[in-house]
Amino acid sequence: MDLVPALEEPLKKVLGPPTAKVMAEHLGLHTVGDLLHHYPRRYEERGQLTHLADLPMDEHVTVVAMVADARLHTFASAKAPRGKGQRLEVTITDGSGRLQLVFFGNGVHKPHKELLPGTRAMFAGKVSVFNRRLQLAHPAYELLRGADDEAAETVETWAGALIPIYPATAKLESWKIGKAIQTVLPNAQEAVDPLPDSLREGRGLVSLPEALLKIHRPHTKADIEDARSRLKWDEAFVLQVALARRRHADAQLPAVARKAKPDGLLTSFDDRLPFTLTEGQQKVSKEIFDDLATEHPMHRLLQGEVGSGKTMVALRAMLAVVDAGGQAAMLAPTEVLAQQHHRSIVEMMGELAEGGMLGGAEQATKVVLLTGSMGAAARRQALLDLVTADAGIVIGTHALIEDKVQFHDLGLVVVDEQHRFGVEQRDALRGKGKQPPHLLVMTATPIPRTVAMTVFGDLETSVLDQLPAGRSPIASHVVPAADKPHFLARAWERVREEVENGHQAYVVCPRIGDEEDDPKKSGKKKSPEDEAEKRPPLAVLEVADQLAKGPLQGLGVEVLHGRMHPDDKDAVMRRFAAGETDVLVATTVIEVGVNVPNATAMVIMDADRFGVSQLHQLRGRVGRGSAPGLCLLVTEMPEASAARQRLNAVAATLDGFELSRIDLEQRREGDVLGQAQSGARSSLRVLAVIEDEEIIAEAREEAARLVAADPELTQLPGLRTALDALLDDEREQYLEKG
């Protein structure tokens, strides 16, 4: 007898191999349980129609609408020189807006017969722009309410009046997913409930089988509400239990308490500082020093705006650990950044960084750099300095995690830019200490409290929210290049003015420009379908060339991008930092850590191609000195588009926390969490991190209570199963990423 539990049944047995293959490859669904947890994105009422006015660009959408008009055009083309090429243009409407569908070539005949004015259908495809109008090219469609029985039956299987619209792919439309789910829905009865009964009853939540039934086959909007509030609790609670168990386990670990000596390295460093620390820096430093003085490993997230002085706080923590006889390692995401941190820390410390050298101060220590591209001799020396404890501080890329790297006594690990490092890399570096070292994670992307609780729930959080004295405000403006080309010309004049006043400027582009797949280089003729695609994003090499020959002629223009040799990158940055270059045209390699106080202006080309937090990060590169900064966001997107609203939001506020909220509200959390966790935890399906702030906070409290009482969860087999699924997923994704 087959004892596989109903929800673990592989989809290929239930739906057949072809469908199962598409579900596995494109949607990551492998079992009946996976499919039952693939929830509808939204619901359509058959009596009503979708809002065509609000369609997102470049996304795969499903709409329910009515055919207003259909026209067949014949035209001459290379394949059909006698004017026999055919194009069917169908206009669909929903009362709020109209949308054009196009079908070409042999794909015209069936829709031409079926899509007659007045017909209602569901259409699925990718939204693109052609002649400034939104369109779907070659959409898949399914007719609604045909006269024949089959169509009437189709409509019935779609959940009474509410049609669930599923996240779909070009290979598998929403309605096909819906039919597959109807096939496996009876298995929902077998779902094991992860929530403790007391919690579920106390909050009046429906059971898991009932929630699955109501979310996929709702009869009323209230059904959807019931199902969603129950499933949100599942996600929040299981995730918070996983984090609570991690915190609980970490709190049991031993660590060496590290207390700074009263007149050691830290005191000498503070005495040398030409300025006083901000209140915020003092408060956060105290939180860190208190943690370092305990015998359990510190796990702290330090977040603050670009330029709020995080590096200074981290450096003081590292010095305190060196004072206490330990070593500190700082991990940076890129070589450029590691080199910069090394340079700025050595500068800040002066003779205190010259341990063992003539002229070094008596408390001095060595500060070494360790990256993948270092020469063998320099690398050997750095490794030796670490083993012998000559070096109290090491700064490096993930080359630091390699097996060969041995520390004498690693006491503190500082990780810069958390979202580039997964939980596993943190663990690997922690394994380098005789006992687990203390951990400080820095991020310059301000994270709303709830996201921090969800993604970094195993870390305590400190926030630096004031800018140090001497930082200037940054004015930001959107430059609509398509609507108002003269604004762009004015932008280049502003750059010239800044340079004439003795300052420098950045111009940022989305790509480099020597990519192989450049359509202009491949020499292919574009078909009418391709024309509908947007032009490729602006590239560093082309833009630099055009600026040097055009609006910025006579100024010193240089380029910087990730594919240059590290030495060349360094040389370019050094020239820019020294003021020998007026304008630096770069990709986002400058996003983190480049510090040139004399750079006052930044022009971001195709700004709509960047995320909100990325724009905020980039903008933080100007206004780092005493002169005010200027950031110009250039875009060709039309005024009404979501992309323009996003840019307006960035221009309107310098508050990174406010922006990160806006960013999250506009994107789906999955992306944000996926990026922030480096794929470490499965993305959320129904929990919206910003809206569901209360649920997350309550789930965190419930989880902490439960884990304190029963760390092994012996009383709750359903919860253990759900946790295994979540953590399994985590391990699996980590292995795939290698």
Solvent accessible surface area in square Angstrom, and as a share of the most:
residue,aa,sasa,rsa
1,M,216,0.97
2,D,86,0.44
3,L,144,0.72
4,V,65,0.37
5,P,76,0.48
6,A,28,0.22
7,L,33,0.16
8,E,99,0.44
9,E,35,0.16
10,P,52,0.33
11,L,2,0.01
12,K,129,0.54
13,K,135,0.57
14,V,52,0.30
15,L,37,0.18
16,G,22,0.21
17,P,87,0.55
18,P,102,0.64
19,T,44,0.26
20,A,10,0.08
21,K,129,0.54
22,V,31,0.18
23,M,0,0.00
24,A,31,0.24
25,E,113,0.50
26,H,82,0.37
27,L,37,0.19
28,G,44,0.42
29,L,9,0.04
30,H,103,0.46
31,T,37,0.21
32,V,0,0.00
33,G,10,0.09
34,D,42,0.22
35,L,0,0.00
36,L,0,0.00
37,H,47,0.21
38,H,19,0.09
39,Y,17,0.07
40,P,5,0.03
41,R,95,0.35
42,R,80,0.29
43,Y,40,0.15
44,E,11,0.05
45,E,48,0.21
46,R,33,0.12
47,G,62,0.59
48,Q,109,0.48
49,L,44,0.22
50,T,14,0.08
51,H,111,0.50
52,L,4,0.02
53,A,66,0.51
54,D,104,0.54
55,L,22,0.11
56,P,55,0.35
57,M,56,0.25
58,D,73,0.38
59,E,56,0.25
60,H,47,0.21
61,V,11,0.06
62,T,5,0.03
63,V,0,0.00
64,V,0,0.00
65,A,0,0.00
66,M,66,0.29
67,V,1,0.01
68,A,36,0.28
69,D,41,0.21
70,A,32,0.25
71,R,146,0.53
72,L,67,0.33
73,H,65,0.29
74,T,84,0.49
75,F,57,0.24
76,A,68,0.53
77,S,43,0.28
78,A,108,0.84
79,K,197,0.83
80,A,21,0.16
81,P,103,0.65
82,R,215,0.78
83,G,23,0.23
84,K,149,0.63
85,G,12,0.11
86,Q,47,0.21
87,R,61,0.22
88,L,0,0.00
89,E,37,0.17
90,V,0,0.00
91,T,25,0.14
92,I,0,0.00
93,T,25,0.14
94,D,18,0.09
95,G,77,0.74
96,S,48,0.31
97,G,20,0.20
98,R,157,0.57
99,L,4,0.02
100,Q,28,0.13
101,L,0,0.00
102,V,7,0.04
103,F,6,0.03
104,F,27,0.11
105,G,39,0.38
106,N,137,0.70
107,G,36,0.35
108,V,1,0.01
109,H,104,0.46
110,K,126,0.53
111,P,7,0.05
112,H,84,0.37
113,K,152,0.65
114,E,55,0.25
115,L,1,0.00
116,L,100,0.50
117,P,85,0.53
118,G,49,0.47
119,T,31,0.18
120,R,63,0.23
121,A,0,0.00
122,M,1,0.00
123,F,0,0.00
124,A,3,0.02
125,G,6,0.06
126,K,114,0.48
127,V,0,0.00
128,S,16,0.10
129,V,48,0.28
130,F,77,0.32
131,N,115,0.59
132,R,193,0.70
133,R,144,0.53
134,L,56,0.28
135,Q,9,0.04
136,L,0,0.00
137,A,38,0.29
138,H,83,0.37
139,P,7,0.04
140,A,34,0.26
141,Y,37,0.14
142,E,36,0.16
143,L,55,0.27
144,L,7,0.04
145,R,133,0.48
146,G,30,0.29
147,A,113,0.88
148,D,88,0.45
149,D,119,0.62
150,E,132,0.59
151,A,16,0.13
152,A,51,0.39
153,E,100,0.45
154,T,15,0.09
155,V,6,0.04
156,E,113,0.51
157,T,59,0.34
158,W,6,0.02
159,A,3,0.03
160,G,32,0.31
161,A,60,0.46
162,L,8,0.04
163,I,0,0.00
164,P,8,0.05
165,I,5,0.03
166,Y,4,0.02
167,P,37,0.24
168,A,21,0.17
169,T,21,0.12
170,A,77,0.60
171,K,128,0.54
172,L,11,0.05
173,E,18,0.08
174,S,0,0.00
175,W,9,0.03
176,K,101,0.43
177,I,0,0.00
178,G,3,0.03
179,K,89,0.38
180,A,8,0.06
181,I,0,0.00
182,Q,31,0.14
183,T,80,0.47
184,V,1,0.00
185,L,2,0.01
186,P,94,0.59
187,N,40,0.20
188,A,0,0.00
189,Q,111,0.49
190,E,105,0.47
191,A,10,0.08
192,V,98,0.56
193,D,37,0.19
194,P,8,0.05
195,L,5,0.02
196,P,16,0.10
197,D,87,0.45
198,S,87,0.56
199,L,12,0.06
200,R,45,0.17
201,E,121,0.54
202,G,68,0.65
203,R,92,0.33
204,G,67,0.65
205,L,26,0.13
206,V,30,0.17
207,S,35,0.23
208,L,9,0.04
209,P,24,0.15
210,E,70,0.31
211,A,0,0.00
212,L,0,0.00
213,L,66,0.33
214,K,42,0.18
215,I,1,0.00
216,H,0,0.00
217,R,97,0.36
218,P,0,0.00
219,H,126,0.56
220,T,70,0.41
221,K,130,0.55
222,A,66,0.51
223,D,22,0.11
224,I,19,0.10
225,E,111,0.50
226,D,56,0.29
227,A,0,0.00
228,R,67,0.24
229,S,45,0.29
230,R,0,0.00
231,L,2,0.01
232,K,25,0.11
233,W,12,0.04
234,D,15,0.08
235,E,30,0.13
236,A,1,0.01
237,F,1,0.00
238,V,14,0.08
239,L,5,0.02
240,Q,2,0.01
241,V,0,0.00
242,A,14,0.11
243,L,2,0.01
244,A,5,0.04
245,R,72,0.26
246,R,57,0.21
247,R,50,0.18
248,H,61,0.27
249,A,56,0.44
250,D,16,0.08
251,A,51,0.40
252,Q,117,0.52
253,L,62,0.31
254,P,69,0.43
255,A,6,0.05
256,V,66,0.38
257,A,32,0.25
258,R,13,0.05
259,K,133,0.56
260,A,41,0.32
261,K,107,0.45
262,P,122,0.77
263,D,106,0.55
264,G,2,0.02
265,L,3,0.01
266,L,17,0.08
267,T,49,0.29
268,S,23,0.15
269,F,1,0.00
270,D,46,0.24
271,D,112,0.58
272,R,103,0.38
273,L,31,0.15
274,P,123,0.77
275,F,106,0.44
276,T,121,0.70
277,L,24,0.12
278,T,23,0.14
279,E,142,0.64
280,G,12,0.12
281,Q,6,0.03
282,Q,96,0.43
283,K,120,0.51
284,V,0,0.00
285,S,6,0.04
286,K,129,0.54
287,E,53,0.24
288,I,1,0.01
289,F,51,0.21
290,D,73,0.38
291,D,32,0.16
292,L,1,0.00
293,A,31,0.24
294,T,66,0.38
295,E,118,0.53
296,H,91,0.41
297,P,12,0.08
298,M,6,0.02
299,H,18,0.08
300,R,25,0.09
301,L,0,0.00
302,L,0,0.00
303,Q,4,0.02
304,G,0,0.00
305,E,24,0.11
306,V,13,0.07
307,G,17,0.16
308,S,1,0.00
309,G,17,0.17
310,K,19,0.08
311,T,35,0.20
312,M,14,0.06
313,V,3,0.02
314,A,0,0.00
315,L,0,0.00
316,R,24,0.09
317,A,1,0.01
318,M,0,0.00
319,L,0,0.00
320,A,1,0.01
321,V,0,0.00
322,V,26,0.15
323,D,12,0.06
324,A,37,0.29
325,G,56,0.54
326,G,5,0.04
327,Q,5,0.02
328,A,0,0.00
329,A,0,0.00
330,M,0,0.00
331,L,1,0.00
332,A,0,0.00
333,P,17,0.11
334,T,55,0.32
335,E,45,0.20
336,V,27,0.15
337,L,3,0.02
338,A,0,0.00
339,Q,33,0.15
340,Q,23,0.10
341,H,19,0.09
342,H,40,0.18
343,R,84,0.31
344,S,42,0.27
345,I,0,0.00
346,V,53,0.30
347,E,129,0.58
348,M,56,0.25
349,M,0,0.00
350,G,22,0.21
351,E,84,0.38
352,L,4,0.02
353,A,10,0.08
354,E,56,0.25
355,G,9,0.08
356,G,92,0.88
357,M,109,0.49
358,L,186,0.92
359,G,63,0.60
360,G,24,0.23
361,A,25,0.20
362,E,171,0.77
363,Q,72,0.32
364,A,20,0.15
365,T,12,0.07
366,K,49,0.21
367,V,14,0.08
368,V,16,0.09
369,L,35,0.18
370,L,0,0.00
371,T,2,0.01
372,G,55,0.53
373,S,67,0.43
374,M,45,0.20
375,G,48,0.46
376,A,71,0.55
377,A,69,0.54
378,A,53,0.41
379,R,38,0.14
380,R,159,0.58
381,Q,89,0.39
382,A,5,0.04
383,L,31,0.16
384,L,102,0.51
385,D,5,0.02
386,L,1,0.00
387,V,69,0.40
388,T,70,0.41
389,A,42,0.33
390,D,81,0.42
391,A,0,0.00
392,G,4,0.04
393,I,0,0.00
394,V,1,0.00
395,I,0,0.00
396,G,0,0.00
397,T,10,0.06
398,H,101,0.45
399,A,6,0.04
400,L,0,0.00
401,I,34,0.17
402,E,75,0.34
403,D,127,0.66
404,K,132,0.56
405,V,0,0.00
406,Q,104,0.46
407,F,22,0.09
408,H,91,0.41
409,D,30,0.16
410,L,2,0.01
411,G,1,0.01
412,L,0,0.00
413,V,0,0.00
414,V,0,0.00
415,V,0,0.00
416,D,11,0.06
417,E,3,0.01
418,Q,4,0.02
419,H,31,0.14
420,R,87,0.32
421,F,2,0.01
422,G,3,0.03
423,V,11,0.06
424,E,39,0.18
425,Q,51,0.23
426,R,5,0.02
427,D,57,0.29
428,A,48,0.37
429,L,0,0.00
430,R,25,0.09
431,G,66,0.63
432,K,41,0.17
433,G,15,0.14
434,K,160,0.68
435,Q,73,0.32
436,P,32,0.20
437,P,3,0.02
438,H,2,0.01
439,L,0,0.00
440,L,0,0.00
441,V,0,0.00
442,M,2,0.01
443,T,2,0.01
444,A,11,0.08
445,T,26,0.15
446,P,4,0.02
447,I,17,0.09
448,P,8,0.05
449,R,139,0.51
450,T,0,0.00
451,V,3,0.02
452,A,6,0.05
453,M,22,0.10
454,T,1,0.00
455,V,4,0.02
456,F,6,0.03
457,G,0,0.00
458,D,7,0.03
459,L,6,0.03
460,E,89,0.40
461,T,57,0.33
462,S,3,0.02
463,V,50,0.29
464,L,1,0.01
465,D,102,0.53
466,Q,75,0.33
467,L,89,0.44
468,P,35,0.22
469,A,104,0.80
470,G,60,0.58
471,R,50,0.18
472,S,12,0.08
473,P,97,0.61
474,I,23,0.12
475,A,49,0.38
476,S,13,0.08
477,H,98,0.44
478,V,29,0.16
479,V,6,0.04
480,P,11,0.07
481,A,14,0.11
482,A,36,0.28
483,D,65,0.33
484,K,88,0.37
485,P,87,0.55
486,H,120,0.54
487,F,83,0.35
488,L,43,0.21
489,A,56,0.44
490,R,110,0.40
491,A,3,0.02
492,W,19,0.07
493,E,89,0.40
494,R,64,0.23
495,V,1,0.00
496,R,74,0.27
497,E,62,0.28
498,E,19,0.08
499,V,21,0.12
500,E,131,0.59
501,N,107,0.55
502,G,53,0.51
503,H,44,0.20
504,Q,5,0.02
505,A,0,0.00
506,Y,0,0.00
507,V,0,0.00
508,V,0,0.00
509,C,0,0.00
510,P,37,0.23
511,R,34,0.12
512,I,19,0.10
513,G,7,0.07
514,D,64,0.33
515,E,37,0.16
516,E,164,0.74
517,D,117,0.61
518,D,3,0.01
519,P,55,0.35
520,K,142,0.60
521,K,135,0.57
522,S,63,0.41
523,G,64,0.61
524,K,162,0.69
525,K,191,0.81
526,K,92,0.39
527,S,43,0.28
528,P,62,0.39
529,E,67,0.30
530,D,63,0.33
531,E,96,0.43
532,A,4,0.03
533,E,110,0.50
534,K,75,0.32
535,R,84,0.31
536,P,37,0.24
537,P,31,0.20
538,L,45,0.22
539,A,0,0.00
540,V,0,0.00
541,L,64,0.32
542,E,54,0.24
543,V,6,0.03
544,A,9,0.07
545,D,69,0.36
546,Q,115,0.51
547,L,7,0.03
548,A,43,0.33
549,K,143,0.61
550,G,33,0.32
551,P,61,0.38
552,L,0,0.00
553,Q,113,0.50
554,G,79,0.76
555,L,35,0.17
556,G,33,0.32
557,V,32,0.18
558,E,42,0.19
559,V,41,0.24
560,L,4,0.02
561,H,16,0.07
562,G,38,0.37
563,R,138,0.51
564,M,34,0.15
565,H,107,0.48
566,P,42,0.26
567,D,98,0.51
568,D,75,0.39
569,K,26,0.11
570,D,23,0.12
571,A,35,0.27
572,V,9,0.05
573,M,9,0.04
574,R,130,0.47
575,R,92,0.34
576,F,0,0.00
577,A,60,0.46
578,A,70,0.55
579,G,39,0.38
580,E,121,0.54
581,T,5,0.03
582,D,35,0.18
583,V,0,0.00
584,L,0,0.00
585,V,0,0.00
586,A,0,0.00
587,T,15,0.09
588,T,37,0.22
589,V,44,0.25
590,I,0,0.00
591,E,18,0.08
592,V,16,0.09
593,G,28,0.27
594,V,1,0.00
595,N,86,0.44
596,V,4,0.02
597,P,74,0.46
598,N,57,0.29
599,A,0,0.00
600,T,1,0.01
601,A,1,0.01
602,M,0,0.00
603,V,0,0.00
604,I,0,0.00
605,M,12,0.05
606,D,5,0.03
607,A,0,0.00
608,D,20,0.10
609,R,86,0.31
610,F,10,0.04
611,G,24,0.24
612,V,0,0.00
613,S,26,0.17
614,Q,54,0.24
615,L,1,0.00
616,H,14,0.06
617,Q,3,0.01
618,L,0,0.00
619,R,2,0.01
620,G,6,0.06
621,R,9,0.03
622,V,0,0.00
623,G,1,0.01
624,R,41,0.15
625,G,13,0.13
626,S,109,0.70
627,A,25,0.20
628,P,95,0.60
629,G,3,0.03
630,L,15,0.07
631,C,1,0.00
632,L,11,0.06
633,L,1,0.01
634,V,4,0.02
635,T,1,0.01
636,E,87,0.39
637,M,37,0.16
638,P,75,0.47
639,E,121,0.54
640,A,92,0.71
641,S,26,0.17
642,A,70,0.55
643,A,13,0.10
644,R,17,0.06
645,Q,98,0.43
646,R,50,0.18
647,L,0,0.00
648,N,69,0.35
649,A,20,0.15
650,V,1,0.00
651,A,28,0.22
652,A,89,0.69
653,T,33,0.19
654,L,79,0.39
655,D,70,0.36
656,G,1,0.01
657,F,51,0.21
658,E,77,0.34
659,L,2,0.01
660,S,10,0.07
661,R,85,0.31
662,I,35,0.18
663,D,8,0.04
664,L,7,0.03
665,E,110,0.49
666,Q,84,0.37
667,R,72,0.26
668,R,128,0.47
669,E,22,0.10
670,G,19,0.18
671,D,72,0.37
672,V,22,0.13
673,L,0,0.00
674,G,23,0.22
675,Q,98,0.44
676,A,13,0.10
677,Q,8,0.03
678,S,33,0.21
679,G,15,0.14
680,A,4,0.03
681,R,13,0.05
682,S,25,0.16
683,S,50,0.32
684,L,24,0.12
685,R,134,0.49
686,V,6,0.03
687,L,5,0.03
688,A,21,0.16
689,V,0,0.00
690,I,14,0.07
691,E,137,0.61
692,D,11,0.06
693,E,48,0.21
694,E,132,0.59
695,I,33,0.17
696,I,1,0.00
697,A,26,0.20
698,E,62,0.28
699,A,0,0.00
700,R,55,0.20
701,E,106,0.48
702,E,33,0.15
703,A,0,0.00
704,A,44,0.34
705,R,151,0.55
706,L,37,0.19
707,V,4,0.02
708,A,73,0.57
709,A,89,0.69
710,D,24,0.12
711,P,46,0.29
712,E,100,0.45
713,L,0,0.00
714,T,90,0.53
715,Q,141,0.62
716,L,30,0.15
717,P,97,0.61
718,G,7,0.07
719,L,1,0.00
720,R,103,0.38
721,T,76,0.44
722,A,26,0.20
723,L,2,0.01
724,D,90,0.46
725,A,65,0.50
726,L,23,0.12
727,L,57,0.29
728,D,76,0.39
729,D,44,0.23
730,E,20,0.09
731,R,146,0.53
732,E,95,0.43
733,Q,55,0.25
734,Y,84,0.32
735,L,134,0.67
736,E,137,0.61
737,K,132,0.56
738,G,89,0.86
